């Protein structure tokens, strides 16, 4: 029988499950801004996060909503 280690099982599970939320640092990387900018966006209510656990996590759908709502449709307004 072929035994699979616990680490290998968790790696397999993470490859199959969709990512639903990101940390503040990951969100900053996704948006191409600094960690403090994400913090400020949360303070201003521009981004919403779950604080049900110790560290804030930002749902993927919230990041997508933020980008959709703050992206201009008309292009550059010079």
Biopython code that builds the backbone (N, CA, C, O; Angstrom):
import numpy as np
from Bio.PDB.StructureBuilder import StructureBuilder

atoms = [
    (1, "UNK", "N", (0.819, -1.195, 0.000)),
    (1, "UNK", "CA", (0.000, 0.000, 0.000)),
    (1, "UNK", "C", (0.856, 1.249, 0.000)),
    (1, "UNK", "O", (1.923, 1.285, 0.612)),
    (2, "UNK", "N", (0.390, 2.254, -0.678)),
    (2, "UNK", "CA", (1.115, 3.504, -0.779)),
    (2, "UNK", "C", (0.616, 4.479, 0.292)),
    (2, "UNK", "O", (-0.548, 4.879, 0.266)),
    (3, "UNK", "N", (1.487, 4.864, 1.231)),
    (3, "UNK", "CA", (1.096, 5.787, 2.293)),
    (3, "UNK", "C", (1.364, 7.223, 1.849)),
    (3, "UNK", "O", (2.382, 7.523, 1.225)),
    (4, "UNK", "N", (0.415, 8.106, 2.192)),
    (4, "UNK", "CA", (0.558, 9.527, 1.880)),
    (4, "UNK", "C", (0.766, 10.264, 3.192)),
    (4, "UNK", "O", (0.030, 10.053, 4.155)),
    (5, "UNK", "N", (1.775, 11.132, 3.227)),
    (5, "UNK", "CA", (2.049, 11.878, 4.451)),
    (5, "UNK", "C", (0.992, 12.970, 4.655)),
    (5, "UNK", "O", (0.291, 13.361, 3.722)),
    (6, "UNK", "N", (0.897, 13.450, 5.893)),
    (6, "UNK", "CA", (-0.055, 14.501, 6.229)),
    (6, "UNK", "C", (0.229, 15.772, 5.430)),
    (6, "UNK", "O", (-0.697, 16.439, 4.970)),
    (7, "UNK", "N", (1.521, 16.108, 5.267)),
    (7, "UNK", "CA", (1.885, 17.285, 4.478)),
    (7, "UNK", "C", (1.422, 17.157, 3.040)),
    (7, "UNK", "O", (0.943, 18.124, 2.447)),
    (8, "UNK", "N", (1.562, 15.977, 2.483)),
    (8, "UNK", "CA", (1.165, 15.749, 1.100)),
    (8, "UNK", "C", (-0.348, 15.869, 0.961)),
    (8, "UNK", "O", (-0.837, 16.392, -0.041)),
    (9, "UNK", "N", (-1.094, 15.389, 1.957)),
    (9, "UNK", "CA", (-2.551, 15.508, 1.923)),
    (9, "UNK", "C", (-2.985, 16.962, 1.946)),
    (9, "UNK", "O", (-3.886, 17.351, 1.203)),
    (10, "UNK", "N", (-2.350, 17.779, 2.796)),
    (10, "UNK", "CA", (-2.731, 19.181, 2.883)),
    (10, "UNK", "C", (-2.362, 19.931, 1.602)),
    (10, "UNK", "O", (-3.086, 20.838, 1.189)),
    (11, "UNK", "N", (-1.250, 19.564, 0.971)),
    (11, "UNK", "CA", (-0.880, 20.178, -0.302)),
    (11, "UNK", "C", (-1.908, 19.847, -1.375)),
    (11, "UNK", "O", (-2.298, 20.715, -2.156)),
    (12, "UNK", "N", (-2.350, 18.583, -1.414)),
    (12, "UNK", "CA", (-3.352, 18.165, -2.387)),
    (12, "UNK", "C", (-4.661, 18.908, -2.165)),
    (12, "UNK", "O", (-5.295, 19.339, -3.128)),
    (13, "UNK", "N", (-5.077, 19.064, -0.913)),
    (13, "UNK", "CA", (-6.328, 19.751, -0.589)),
    (13, "UNK", "C", (-6.255, 21.218, -0.976)),
    (13, "UNK", "O", (-7.230, 21.764, -1.491)),
    (14, "UNK", "N", (-5.122, 21.867, -0.741)),
    (14, "UNK", "CA", (-5.017, 23.289, -1.061)),
    (14, "UNK", "C", (-5.019, 23.522, -2.574)),
    (14, "UNK", "O", (-5.400, 24.601, -3.027)),
    (15, "UNK", "N", (-4.606, 22.544, -3.347)),
    (15, "UNK", "CA", (-4.628, 22.680, -4.799)),
    (15, "UNK", "C", (-6.044, 22.515, -5.337)),
    (15, "UNK", "O", (-6.352, 23.018, -6.418)),
    (16, "UNK", "N", (-6.903, 21.826, -4.611)),
    (16, "UNK", "CA", (-8.248, 21.548, -5.090)),
    (16, "UNK", "C", (-9.270, 22.584, -4.621)),
    (16, "UNK", "O", (-10.236, 22.861, -5.332)),
    (17, "UNK", "N", (-9.069, 23.159, -3.438)),
    (17, "UNK", "CA", (-10.039, 24.088, -2.882)),
    (17, "UNK", "C", (-9.802, 25.498, -3.407)),
    (17, "UNK", "O", (-8.657, 25.944, -3.471)),
    (18, "UNK", "N", (-10.868, 26.208, -3.784)),
    (18, "UNK", "CA", (-10.686, 27.588, -4.241)),
    (18, "UNK", "C", (-10.346, 28.487, -3.058)),
    (18, "UNK", "O", (-10.801, 28.249, -1.939)),
    (19, "UNK", "N", (-9.562, 29.498, -3.305)),
    (19, "UNK", "CA", (-9.180, 30.451, -2.265)),
    (19, "UNK", "C", (-10.303, 31.457, -2.115)),
    (19, "UNK", "O", (-10.626, 32.155, -3.076)),
    (20, "UNK", "N", (-10.904, 31.556, -0.946)),
    (20, "UNK", "CA", (-12.059, 32.422, -0.729)),
    (20, "UNK", "C", (-11.708, 33.748, -0.075)),
    (20, "UNK", "O", (-12.454, 34.718, -0.210)),
    (21, "UNK", "N", (-10.581, 33.809, 0.635)),
    (21, "UNK", "CA", (-10.209, 35.036, 1.331)),
    (21, "UNK", "C", (-8.695, 35.156, 1.414)),
    (21, "UNK", "O", (-7.966, 34.171, 1.292)),
    (22, "UNK", "N", (-8.238, 36.393, 1.626)),
    (22, "UNK", "CA", (-6.812, 36.689, 1.660)),
    (22, "UNK", "C", (-6.486, 37.528, 2.884)),
    (22, "UNK", "O", (-7.340, 38.254, 3.393)),
    (23, "UNK", "N", (-5.257, 37.428, 3.353)),
    (23, "UNK", "CA", (-4.799, 38.266, 4.452)),
    (23, "UNK", "C", (-4.622, 39.690, 3.938)),
    (23, "UNK", "O", (-4.696, 39.941, 2.735)),
    (24, "UNK", "N", (-4.389, 40.615, 4.857)),
    (24, "UNK", "CA", (-4.172, 42.000, 4.446)),
    (24, "UNK", "C", (-2.914, 42.121, 3.583)),
    (24, "UNK", "O", (-2.898, 42.874, 2.610)),
    (25, "UNK", "N", (-1.872, 41.389, 3.935)),
    (25, "UNK", "CA", (-0.629, 41.427, 3.133)),
    (25, "UNK", "C", (-0.863, 40.864, 1.733)),
    (25, "UNK", "O", (-0.388, 41.430, 0.748)),
    (26, "UNK", "N", (-1.587, 39.758, 1.642)),
    (26, "UNK", "CA", (-1.884, 39.169, 0.339)),
    (26, "UNK", "C", (-2.761, 40.108, -0.490)),
    (26, "UNK", "O", (-2.569, 40.238, -1.699)),
    (27, "UNK", "N", (-3.714, 40.752, 0.157)),
    (27, "UNK", "CA", (-4.577, 41.706, -0.537)),
    (27, "UNK", "C", (-3.754, 42.868, -1.072)),
    (27, "UNK", "O", (-3.966, 43.318, -2.198)),
    (28, "UNK", "N", (-2.821, 43.350, -0.271)),
    (28, "UNK", "CA", (-1.941, 44.436, -0.717)),
    (28, "UNK", "C", (-1.154, 44.009, -1.948)),
    (28, "UNK", "O", (-1.002, 44.789, -2.889)),
    (29, "UNK", "N", (-0.657, 42.790, -1.950)),
    (29, "UNK", "CA", (0.107, 42.279, -3.096)),
    (29, "UNK", "C", (-0.790, 42.159, -4.328)),
    (29, "UNK", "O", (-0.380, 42.517, -5.432)),
    (30, "UNK", "N", (-2.002, 41.660, -4.142)),
    (30, "UNK", "CA", (-2.940, 41.516, -5.254)),
    (30, "UNK", "C", (-3.253, 42.877, -5.872)),
    (30, "UNK", "O", (-3.290, 43.016, -7.095)),
    (31, "UNK", "N", (-3.480, 43.885, -5.017)),
    (31, "UNK", "CA", (-3.849, 45.217, -5.501)),
    (31, "UNK", "C", (-2.648, 46.048, -5.944)),
    (31, "UNK", "O", (-2.811, 47.076, -6.602)),
    (32, "UNK", "N", (-1.449, 45.607, -5.587)),
    (32, "UNK", "CA", (-0.246, 46.344, -5.957)),
    (32, "UNK", "C", (-0.052, 47.586, -5.114)),
    (32, "UNK", "O", (0.465, 48.597, -5.591)),
    (33, "UNK", "N", (-0.470, 47.509, -3.845)),
    (33, "UNK", "CA", (-0.320, 48.640, -2.930)),
    (33, "UNK", "C", (0.373, 48.147, -1.662)),
    (33, "UNK", "O", (0.677, 46.961, -1.531)),
    (34, "UNK", "N", (0.618, 49.066, -0.736)),
    (34, "UNK", "CA", (1.269, 48.679, 0.513)),
    (34, "UNK", "C", (0.257, 48.151, 1.520)),
    (34, "UNK", "O", (-0.951, 48.339, 1.375)),
    (35, "UNK", "N", (0.773, 47.498, 2.528)),
    (35, "UNK", "CA", (-0.043, 46.976, 3.619)),
    (35, "UNK", "C", (-0.817, 48.111, 4.293)),
    (35, "UNK", "O", (-1.998, 47.964, 4.607)),
    (36, "UNK", "N", (-0.149, 49.237, 4.511)),
    (36, "UNK", "CA", (-0.788, 50.377, 5.186)),
    (36, "UNK", "C", (-1.928, 50.938, 4.338)),
    (36, "UNK", "O", (-2.915, 51.428, 4.886)),
    (37, "UNK", "N", (-1.811, 50.876, 3.022)),
    (37, "UNK", "CA", (-2.895, 51.336, 2.152)),
    (37, "UNK", "C", (-4.120, 50.457, 2.324)),
    (37, "UNK", "O", (-5.240, 50.965, 2.370)),
    (38, "UNK", "N", (-3.930, 49.151, 2.419)),
    (38, "UNK", "CA", (-5.052, 48.238, 2.662)),
    (38, "UNK", "C", (-5.680, 48.566, 4.015)),
    (38, "UNK", "O", (-6.905, 48.593, 4.139)),
    (39, "UNK", "N", (-4.859, 48.813, 5.018)),
    (39, "UNK", "CA", (-5.356, 49.182, 6.340)),
    (39, "UNK", "C", (-6.203, 50.448, 6.264)),
    (39, "UNK", "O", (-7.277, 50.523, 6.861)),
    (40, "UNK", "N", (-5.712, 51.446, 5.522)),
    (40, "UNK", "CA", (-6.462, 52.706, 5.369)),
    (40, "UNK", "C", (-7.783, 52.488, 4.630)),
    (40, "UNK", "O", (-8.802, 53.071, 5.000)),
    (41, "UNK", "N", (-7.770, 51.658, 3.596)),
    (41, "UNK", "CA", (-9.005, 51.344, 2.867)),
    (41, "UNK", "C", (-10.033, 50.686, 3.782)),
    (41, "UNK", "O", (-11.229, 50.957, 3.676)),
    (42, "UNK", "N", (-9.567, 49.827, 4.674)),
    (42, "UNK", "CA", (-10.463, 49.201, 5.648)),
    (42, "UNK", "C", (-11.010, 50.233, 6.624)),
    (42, "UNK", "O", (-12.197, 50.215, 6.950)),
    (43, "UNK", "N", (-10.139, 51.140, 7.096)),
    (43, "UNK", "CA", (-10.569, 52.177, 8.045)),
    (43, "UNK", "C", (-11.609, 53.110, 7.426)),
    (43, "UNK", "O", (-12.535, 53.553, 8.107)),
    (44, "UNK", "N", (-11.456, 53.405, 6.144)),
    (44, "UNK", "CA", (-12.381, 54.312, 5.441)),
    (44, "UNK", "C", (-13.649, 53.614, 4.954)),
    (44, "UNK", "O", (-14.564, 54.268, 4.454)),
    (45, "UNK", "N", (-13.704, 52.305, 5.097)),
    (45, "UNK", "CA", (-14.874, 51.554, 4.658)),
    (45, "UNK", "C", (-14.896, 51.261, 3.176)),
    (45, "UNK", "O", (-15.920, 50.831, 2.644)),
    (46, "UNK", "N", (-13.777, 51.487, 2.498)),
    (46, "UNK", "CA", (-13.685, 51.202, 1.059)),
    (46, "UNK", "C", (-13.548, 49.715, 0.793)),
    (46, "UNK", "O", (-13.976, 49.221, -0.250)),
    (47, "UNK", "N", (-12.950, 49.001, 1.736)),
    (47, "UNK", "CA", (-12.825, 47.541, 1.701)),
    (47, "UNK", "C", (-13.430, 47.016, 2.997)),
    (47, "UNK", "O", (-13.348, 47.665, 4.040)),
    (48, "UNK", "N", (-14.034, 45.845, 2.920)),
    (48, "UNK", "CA", (-14.596, 45.215, 4.113)),
    (48, "UNK", "C", (-13.863, 43.909, 4.369)),
    (48, "UNK", "O", (-13.484, 43.196, 3.440)),
    (49, "UNK", "N", (-13.669, 43.608, 5.654)),
    (49, "UNK", "CA", (-12.951, 42.396, 6.039)),
    (49, "UNK", "C", (-13.731, 41.652, 7.107)),
    (49, "UNK", "O", (-14.528, 42.233, 7.844)),
    (50, "UNK", "N", (-13.485, 40.366, 7.170)),
    (50, "UNK", "CA", (-14.038, 39.551, 8.244)),
    (50, "UNK", "C", (-13.083, 39.638, 9.423)),
    (50, "UNK", "O", (-11.875, 39.453, 9.272)),
    (51, "UNK", "N", (-13.625, 39.918, 10.586)),
    (51, "UNK", "CA", (-12.781, 39.923, 11.777)),
    (51, "UNK", "C", (-13.251, 38.858, 12.770)),
    (51, "UNK", "O", (-13.091, 39.004, 13.981)),
    (52, "UNK", "N", (-13.829, 37.794, 12.233)),
    (52, "UNK", "CA", (-14.314, 36.695, 13.059)),
    (52, "UNK", "C", (-13.162, 35.897, 13.675)),
    (52, "UNK", "O", (-13.335, 35.208, 14.680)),
    (53, "UNK", "N", (-11.996, 36.004, 13.060)),
    (53, "UNK", "CA", (-10.816, 35.333, 13.606)),
    (53, "UNK", "C", (-9.816, 36.408, 14.026)),
    (53, "UNK", "O", (-10.057, 37.598, 13.826)),
    (54, "UNK", "N", (-8.733, 35.998, 14.589)),
    (54, "UNK", "CA", (-7.752, 36.948, 15.142)),
    (54, "UNK", "C", (-7.251, 37.944, 14.097)),
    (54, "UNK", "O", (-7.183, 39.144, 14.362)),
    (55, "UNK", "N", (-6.904, 37.451, 12.924)),
    (55, "UNK", "CA", (-6.401, 38.324, 11.858)),
    (55, "UNK", "C", (-7.508, 38.615, 10.861)),
    (55, "UNK", "O", (-8.322, 37.747, 10.547)),
    (56, "UNK", "N", (-7.529, 39.832, 10.373)),
    (56, "UNK", "CA", (-8.532, 40.200, 9.377)),
    (56, "UNK", "C", (-8.251, 39.458, 8.074)),
    (56, "UNK", "O", (-7.102, 39.313, 7.656)),
    (57, "UNK", "N", (-9.323, 38.994, 7.447)),
    (57, "UNK", "CA", (-9.204, 38.406, 6.117)),
    (57, "UNK", "C", (-10.207, 39.103, 5.210)),
    (57, "UNK", "O", (-11.313, 39.446, 5.626)),
    (58, "UNK", "N", (-9.798, 39.305, 3.967)),
    (58, "UNK", "CA", (-10.630, 40.003, 2.994)),
    (58, "UNK", "C", (-11.118, 38.985, 1.975)),
    (58, "UNK", "O", (-10.314, 38.345, 1.297)),
    (59, "UNK", "N", (-12.437, 38.835, 1.864)),
    (59, "UNK", "CA", (-12.969, 37.875, 0.895)),
    (59, "UNK", "C", (-12.591, 38.252, -0.543)),
    (59, "UNK", "O", (-12.502, 39.429, -0.890)),
    (60, "UNK", "N", (-12.376, 37.248, -1.349)),
    (60, "UNK", "CA", (-12.053, 37.455, -2.767)),
    (60, "UNK", "C", (-13.128, 38.306, -3.439)),
    (60, "UNK", "O", (-12.816, 39.190, -4.236)),
    (61, "UNK", "N", (-14.390, 38.039, -3.117)),
    (61, "UNK", "CA", (-15.495, 38.797, -3.722)),
    (61, "UNK", "C", (-15.442, 40.274, -3.340)),
    (61, "UNK", "O", (-15.849, 41.133, -4.123)),
    (62, "UNK", "N", (-14.941, 40.572, -2.144)),
    (62, "UNK", "CA", (-14.817, 41.968, -1.705)),
    (62, "UNK", "C", (-13.718, 42.683, -2.479)),
    (62, "UNK", "O", (-13.869, 43.853, -2.830)),
    (63, "UNK", "N", (-12.620, 41.996, -2.748)),
    (63, "UNK", "CA", (-11.536, 42.579, -3.549)),
    (63, "UNK", "C", (-12.049, 42.856, -4.961)),
    (63, "UNK", "O", (-11.783, 43.914, -5.530)),
    (64, "UNK", "N", (-12.786, 41.896, -5.521)),
    (64, "UNK", "CA", (-13.348, 42.081, -6.863)),
    (64, "UNK", "C", (-14.342, 43.242, -6.887)),
    (64, "UNK", "O", (-14.343, 44.027, -7.836)),
    (65, "UNK", "N", (-15.196, 43.366, -5.850)),
    (65, "UNK", "CA", (-16.158, 44.470, -5.768)),
    (65, "UNK", "C", (-15.436, 45.810, -5.689)),
    (65, "UNK", "O", (-15.813, 46.763, -6.370)),
    (66, "UNK", "N", (-14.407, 45.882, -4.865)),
    (66, "UNK", "CA", (-13.624, 47.108, -4.730)),
    (66, "UNK", "C", (-13.047, 47.535, -6.072)),
    (66, "UNK", "O", (-13.137, 48.705, -6.444)),
    (67, "UNK", "N", (-12.461, 46.599, -6.795)),
    (67, "UNK", "CA", (-11.876, 46.926, -8.101)),
    (67, "UNK", "C", (-12.950, 47.351, -9.102)),
    (67, "UNK", "O", (-12.754, 48.299, -9.862)),
    (68, "UNK", "N", (-14.063, 46.660, -9.100)),
    (68, "UNK", "CA", (-15.156, 46.992, -10.017)),
    (68, "UNK", "C", (-15.712, 48.384, -9.721)),
    (68, "UNK", "O", (-15.958, 49.166, -10.640)),
    (69, "UNK", "N", (-15.909, 48.692, -8.442)),
    (69, "UNK", "CA", (-16.514, 49.969, -8.055)),
    (69, "UNK", "C", (-15.572, 51.150, -8.171)),
    (69, "UNK", "O", (-16.027, 52.286, -8.304)),
    (70, "UNK", "N", (-14.276, 50.913, -8.126)),
    (70, "UNK", "CA", (-13.326, 52.030, -8.148)),
    (70, "UNK", "C", (-12.575, 52.167, -9.465)),
    (70, "UNK", "O", (-11.709, 53.031, -9.598)),
    (71, "UNK", "N", (-12.895, 51.330, -10.425)),
    (71, "UNK", "CA", (-12.250, 51.419, -11.732)),
    (71, "UNK", "C", (-13.106, 52.279, -12.652)),
    (71, "UNK", "O", (-14.297, 52.026, -12.835)),
    (72, "UNK", "N", (-12.473, 53.302, -13.227)),
    (72, "UNK", "CA", (-13.232, 54.184, -14.120)),
    (72, "UNK", "C", (-13.497, 53.477, -15.440)),
    (72, "UNK", "O", (-12.625, 52.796, -15.978)),
    (73, "UNK", "N", (-14.693, 53.644, -15.948)),
    (73, "UNK", "CA", (-15.075, 53.002, -17.214)),
    (73, "UNK", "C", (-14.668, 53.830, -18.421)),
    (73, "UNK", "O", (-14.533, 53.296, -19.522)),
    (74, "UNK", "N", (-14.474, 55.107, -18.229)),
    (74, "UNK", "CA", (-14.175, 55.989, -19.346)),
    (74, "UNK", "C", (-12.710, 56.130, -19.674)),
    (74, "UNK", "O", (-12.352, 56.889, -20.575)),
    (75, "UNK", "N", (-11.858, 55.423, -18.968)),
    (75, "UNK", "CA", (-10.427, 55.523, -19.217)),
    (75, "UNK", "C", (-9.840, 56.706, -18.444)),
    (75, "UNK", "O", (-10.394, 57.115, -17.423)),
    (76, "UNK", "N", (-8.731, 57.252, -18.921)),
    (76, "UNK", "CA", (-8.052, 58.357, -18.238)),
    (76, "UNK", "C", (-8.810, 59.660, -18.440)),
    (76, "UNK", "O", (-9.272, 59.964, -19.540)),
    (77, "UNK", "N", (-8.924, 60.403, -17.389)),
    (77, "UNK", "CA", (-9.549, 61.729, -17.462)),
    (77, "UNK", "C", (-8.459, 62.761, -17.264)),
    (77, "UNK", "O", (-8.203, 63.195, -16.141)),
    (78, "UNK", "N", (-7.820, 63.151, -18.344)),
    (78, "UNK", "CA", (-6.701, 64.083, -18.253)),
    (78, "UNK", "C", (-7.138, 65.505, -18.347)),
    (78, "UNK", "O", (-6.307, 66.412, -18.286)),
]
sb = StructureBuilder()
sb.init_structure("model")
sb.init_model(0)
sb.init_chain("A")
sb.init_seg("    ")
for serial, (resi, resn, name, xyz) in enumerate(atoms, 1):
    if name == "N":
        sb.init_residue(resn, " ", resi, " ")
    sb.init_atom(name, np.array(xyz, "f"), 0.0, 1.0, " ", f" {name:<3s}", serial, name[0])
structure = sb.get_structure()
